[in-house]
Every structure is written in C-alpha cells, then in structure tokens.
C-alpha cells in the first residue's frame, strides 16, 4: 500500500512538472511589460503575451472606458515600458474643435507623447458615441503647426469598438465626416487627381486639334 502511494505521488509530480515548467517559463521569458503613469488601482489591467503579440487591455473601473494596445512581439525587445493611459478629453480640445466644427467628434489624448517602440494597434470602445457599421476618419493634431493631419479612413465600428494603428502618441481625433481643411485629406488628393486628369484631357485635345490643322 505504501509503495502504491509513493508511486501515485511520483506519477502526479511527473504529470504536473511540464505544466509547472511552462508556467515558470511564461512569466520569466521576455518581454517584460512595465505599466508607467497609470494608477493601477483605478484600472483592471490584463496583459496577454502570445507568440506573435503583446497586448495590454485596460478597463477603467466603474466606467465604460475599455481600450487595448497591441504590439508585434518581435519588435519591442525584452521590455515594453510605457505610459498606457488614454483619455477621452483633450487639453487641446478647444484648438482641435475650432479646426473640426462638426459635432460627432471623439478626442483621443495619450499621456505618452512621442514615438512608440514600434507600431501599435489601438482598440477603443466607442459604443457611447458611434454605432456598429459607421465608418470613421482618424486625424492627428500637430501641436507645432496647429493643424489636423489625416491618418486613416474607413475605420469601421464593430461590436462597439474601432481599431487603428499608430507609431506616435499625441492628440488624435475620430469623426464620421472628413475635416475639409486637414492636411493630406483623401478628398484633397481626389481634387488634385481630377484636376490633373482634366489638364491631360485639355492637352490631348489641344494636340489633336493642332494635328488636324
């Protein structure tokens, strides 16, 4: 009976050992994620590390604020240290609002300012502002030049969330309508293309007319 008990414990330890090793390896292997700036008592924070990505999910307690950051695991080195806080009101709100007069704005103000260690995919809950299926434009506010710069469009709201990629943190703006005076607008580019096509038609027509003469 004693031999059977020892054998049983041996088999249990033998079975659990790979799981214990894997668990230890999971927590010891890089990258290490360091949360800066945020008062962690105010958030539920979930760190997810897969073979491809490092994701930090944040939910501000007693609120509908949910967002996450995802990075390519191979591009962030052994340690990811960052202030992950994202606010939905901006210290530059009045300046930005004067450039984007429409009423369907959503401000995204990152506490971290400057370049990121690599491109990040940001996933933000927008259910209180937009509905599923809506297409959004993303703009960056250039504080030095005091102007909005077009970043992306056709960001579709799915399950109450929208996703986009950035490599630099500052002040951003989501809106359902194009900001006409923003830099690098796709609409502005379309105007340029149309003008160029018209010029080509005029030149071709003039050439054909002079040839016939």
C-alpha positions as CSV (number, residue, x, y, z in Angstrom):
1,X,0.0,0.0,0.0
2,X,2.8,2.3,0.9
3,X,4.6,1.6,-2.4
4,X,1.3,2.3,-4.3
5,X,1.0,5.7,-2.5
6,X,4.6,6.6,-3.4
7,X,4.1,5.6,-7.0
8,X,0.9,7.6,-7.2
9,X,2.6,10.8,-5.9
10,X,5.5,10.2,-8.3
11,X,3.1,10.0,-11.2
12,X,1.2,13.1,-10.1
13,X,4.5,15.1,-9.9
14,X,5.7,13.7,-13.2
15,X,2.4,14.8,-14.8
16,X,2.4,18.3,-13.3
17,X,6.1,19.1,-13.9
18,X,5.8,20.1,-17.5
19,X,2.9,22.4,-16.6
20,X,5.0,24.0,-13.8
21,X,7.9,24.5,-16.1
22,X,5.8,26.0,-18.8
23,X,4.1,28.4,-16.3
24,X,7.5,29.5,-15.0
25,X,8.8,29.9,-18.5
26,X,5.8,32.0,-19.4
27,X,6.5,34.5,-16.7
28,X,10.2,34.6,-16.9
29,X,10.7,34.8,-20.6
30,X,10.7,38.3,-22.2
31,X,9.2,40.7,-23.0
32,X,8.6,42.2,-19.6
33,X,5.6,44.7,-19.6
34,X,6.1,47.7,-17.3
35,X,3.0,49.9,-16.7
36,X,4.0,53.5,-16.3
37,X,2.0,56.6,-15.3
38,X,-1.3,54.8,-14.7
39,X,-2.8,54.5,-11.2
40,X,-3.3,50.7,-11.4
41,X,-5.9,50.8,-8.6
42,X,-8.2,52.6,-10.9
43,X,-8.0,50.0,-13.7
44,X,-8.5,46.4,-14.4
45,X,-5.4,45.5,-16.4
46,X,-4.9,42.4,-18.4
47,X,-1.5,41.5,-20.1
48,X,-1.6,38.9,-22.8
49,X,1.5,37.5,-24.4
50,X,1.3,35.2,-27.4
51,X,3.9,34.0,-29.9
52,X,3.1,37.0,-32.2
53,X,1.8,39.8,-30.0
54,X,2.0,41.6,-26.7
55,X,-1.4,43.1,-25.7
56,X,-2.3,45.3,-22.7
57,X,-6.0,45.6,-22.1
58,X,-7.3,48.3,-19.8
59,X,-10.8,48.9,-18.3
60,X,-11.3,51.9,-16.0
61,X,-13.3,50.6,-13.1
62,X,-16.9,51.7,-12.7
63,X,-16.9,53.2,-16.3
64,X,-17.5,52.2,-19.9
65,X,-13.9,53.0,-20.8
66,X,-12.2,50.0,-22.4
67,X,-9.2,50.1,-24.7
68,X,-6.1,48.0,-25.6
69,X,-2.7,48.3,-27.0
70,X,-1.1,45.5,-29.2
71,X,2.5,45.3,-30.3
72,X,4.4,42.9,-32.6
73,X,6.3,40.8,-30.0
74,X,9.4,40.7,-32.2
75,X,9.8,44.4,-32.4
76,X,9.7,45.6,-28.8
77,X,12.8,44.0,-27.3
78,X,13.0,42.4,-23.9
79,X,11.0,45.1,-22.1
80,X,7.9,47.1,-23.0
81,X,7.8,50.1,-20.7
82,X,5.1,52.7,-21.4
83,X,2.5,55.0,-20.0
84,X,-0.6,53.3,-21.5
85,X,-3.2,55.8,-20.3
86,X,-5.6,57.1,-22.8
87,X,-8.0,60.0,-22.1
88,X,-11.2,60.9,-24.0
89,X,-10.9,64.6,-23.3
90,X,-8.0,66.6,-24.6
91,X,-6.1,69.6,-23.2
92,X,-6.1,70.9,-26.8
93,X,-9.9,70.3,-27.1
94,X,-10.7,74.0,-28.0
95,X,-8.0,74.2,-30.6
96,X,-8.9,70.9,-32.2
97,X,-12.7,71.7,-32.1
98,X,-12.0,75.0,-34.0
99,X,-10.5,73.0,-36.8
100,X,-13.2,70.3,-36.8
101,X,-16.5,72.1,-36.3
102,X,-18.7,69.0,-36.8
103,X,-20.4,67.6,-33.7
104,X,-19.6,63.9,-34.0
105,X,-16.0,64.2,-32.6
106,X,-14.3,61.8,-30.2
107,X,-11.0,63.0,-28.7
108,X,-8.1,60.6,-28.0
109,X,-5.4,62.1,-25.8
110,X,-2.5,59.8,-25.0
111,X,-0.5,60.5,-21.8
112,X,2.6,59.3,-23.6
113,X,3.8,61.8,-26.2
114,X,6.3,61.0,-28.9
115,X,7.4,57.9,-30.8
116,X,6.4,54.4,-29.7
117,X,8.9,51.5,-29.5
118,X,7.1,50.1,-32.6
119,X,3.8,50.4,-34.4
120,X,0.8,49.8,-32.0
121,X,-2.7,48.6,-32.8
122,X,-5.1,50.5,-30.6
123,X,-8.6,49.1,-30.0
124,X,-11.0,51.5,-28.4
125,X,-14.6,51.2,-27.1
126,X,-16.7,53.8,-28.9
127,X,-20.2,52.4,-28.3
128,X,-21.3,55.5,-26.4
129,X,-20.5,57.7,-29.4
130,X,-20.9,55.7,-32.6
131,X,-22.9,52.7,-33.8
132,X,-21.8,49.5,-35.4
133,X,-21.2,49.8,-39.1
134,X,-20.2,53.5,-39.0
135,X,-17.1,54.5,-40.9
136,X,-14.7,56.8,-39.1
137,X,-11.8,59.1,-40.0
138,X,-8.8,59.4,-37.8
139,X,-6.8,62.7,-37.6
140,X,-3.6,63.6,-35.7
141,X,-3.3,67.1,-34.2
142,X,0.1,68.6,-35.0
143,X,0.6,71.0,-32.0
144,X,3.5,72.8,-33.5
145,X,1.8,73.6,-36.8
146,X,-1.7,74.0,-35.2
147,X,-3.3,71.8,-37.8
148,X,-5.0,68.4,-38.2
149,X,-3.4,65.8,-40.3
150,X,-5.3,62.9,-42.0
151,X,-4.1,59.5,-40.8
152,X,-6.7,56.9,-41.8
153,X,-10.3,56.4,-43.0
154,X,-12.9,53.7,-43.3
155,X,-12.3,52.6,-39.7
156,X,-15.4,50.5,-39.2
157,X,-17.1,50.3,-35.8
158,X,-17.5,46.6,-34.9
159,X,-19.1,45.3,-31.7
160,X,-18.8,48.8,-30.3
161,X,-15.0,49.0,-30.9
162,X,-12.8,50.7,-33.5
163,X,-9.2,49.7,-34.3
164,X,-6.4,51.7,-35.8
165,X,-2.6,51.7,-36.0
166,X,-0.2,54.5,-34.8
167,X,3.5,54.8,-34.3
168,X,3.5,58.1,-32.5
169,X,1.4,59.3,-29.5
170,X,-0.1,62.7,-29.1
171,X,-3.6,64.2,-29.6
172,X,-5.9,62.4,-32.1
173,X,-9.5,62.8,-33.3
174,X,-12.1,60.4,-34.6
175,X,-15.0,61.7,-36.7
176,X,-17.6,60.3,-39.1
177,X,-17.1,63.2,-41.5
178,X,-14.0,64.4,-43.3
179,X,-12.3,67.6,-42.0
180,X,-12.1,69.7,-45.1
181,X,-9.0,71.8,-44.1
182,X,-6.9,68.9,-42.8
183,X,-3.5,68.2,-44.3
184,X,-3.3,65.2,-46.7
185,X,-7.0,64.6,-46.9
186,X,-8.0,61.9,-49.3
187,X,-10.7,64.3,-50.6
188,X,-8.0,66.9,-51.3
189,X,-6.0,64.3,-53.1
190,X,-9.0,63.4,-55.2
191,X,-9.4,67.0,-56.2
192,X,-5.7,67.0,-57.4
193,X,-6.2,63.8,-59.4
194,X,-9.4,65.3,-61.0
195,X,-7.5,68.5,-61.9
196,X,-4.6,66.5,-63.4
197,X,-7.0,64.4,-65.5
198,X,-8.7,67.5,-66.8
199,X,-5.3,69.0,-67.7
200,X,-4.3,65.9,-69.5
201,X,-7.6,65.9,-71.5
202,X,-7.1,69.5,-72.4
203,X,-3.6,68.9,-73.5
204,X,-4.6,65.8,-75.5
205,X,-7.5,67.7,-77.1
206,X,-5.2,70.7,-78.0
207,X,-2.7,68.3,-79.5
208,X,-5.3,66.5,-81.6
209,X,-6.8,69.8,-82.7
210,X,-3.4,71.3,-83.8
211,X,-2.6,68.0,-85.6
212,X,-5.8,68.2,-87.6
213,X,-4.8,71.7,-88.8
